[in-house]
Amino acid sequence: MNVKINCAFCNGTGIDPFGLLSSISKCQVCKGSKLVDIKEPFISCVYCSGSGENKLGARVPCIVCGGKGNNNVHNKIDCNQCKGTGNGSDYLPCTLCGGIGLK
C-alpha cells in the first residue's frame, strides 16, 4: 500500500531547498507537490538520517532513498556487512544492502 508523506528533501515546502535555478524553483524530488509516495512498511533512511540530502554534501537527493527520507523495507534484520549503518567504503552505500541497513 502506498502512502503520501512530507518530502524530506524540501521539508514539505515544495521549493528547491538550495534555490539553484531561482528562489522559487520547485523541489526536484516532489516536483513542488510537497508530498512523496512510499510503499509501506517503511523506515527512515539510515544512510542520510532521514534528511533526504546526499551525504557527500552535493546539492542532490540521497542516492539511497531518492530524497524521500524513507525506504521501503521487507526485512528488519540488520545487514551483516554494514551492521545496520547503511555505510560502505568511501562514504558510499553498503554494497550488500544498498544503503538501507537491512537485509
N, C-alpha and C positions, 0 to 999 in steps of 0.2 A: 504494500500500500504506500502510495506517495503522500507526503505531507509538505506543506509550504512553511518555510522558516525564514526569519530575517537573514538577509545576506550578510555574511561575516566580513567580506572584503570591504564593503562601504558602510558597515554598521547600520544597514537598513535605511540609508538615505537615498539610494538610487543614483547618487552622484559619484563620479570618479574621485576616490579619496586623495589622489595625488594631483588632480587638475592638470593632467599632462597636455591635453589639447586646449582646454579652456576651463574656467572655474565652474562651468555648468555642463561639462561633458558627462554623459551617462556612464554608470558603472559598467565595466566590461564583463562582469560576472552575471549580474541580474538584469542587465540591459535597461536599467532605470526603473524596474518594477518594484524594487526594494525587497523582494522575496525570491527564494530559490526552492526548487523541488528536490526532495531527497527521499529515498526509499527507507522505510522502517524495516528492521531496527537500525538505529544509527548511534554513533558515539562522536564526541568531539574529536577533531583531528589531532592526534598526538604529535604529528610532525610539525605543524605550525602553531600548536597550542590553541587551536580554535580561532585564530585571528584571520585566517584566510589569506594571509600575506606570505610571499615567498620568503623562506628562511634565509636566503642568501642576500637579502637586502634590496633586490631589484624591485622595481615598481610593477610587478606582475603577480597574479594569483599563485597561491601554493600549488606546487606540482603534484601533490598527493590528493587533496580534496577539491582542486579546481577553484579555490576561493570561497567555497561554501562554508568552510569551518567545521564540517562534519563529514563522516564517512559511513557508508552502509556497511554493516558487519553481519557475518553469518556465524562465526565462532567467537567465543570470548576467552580463548586460551592465548596467553602471551606467546609471541614469536620466540622461538628458541635462539635465533641469531641475534636479534637486537634487544631481547629481554623486555619487549613492550614499549621501547622508546621511539620506534619508527626510524631511528637514525642508522645509516650505514656509514661507509667511509667517505671522507672528504665532504661532509655536510650533505651528502646525497641521501635519498631514502634507502632504507634497507632493501636489499635485493630479494630477500626471501618473502617478505610480507608486503612489499611495495610501499612501505612507509606507514602502514596502518597500525602496526604494532601487535597485531593479532594474526594467528594463522588459521 
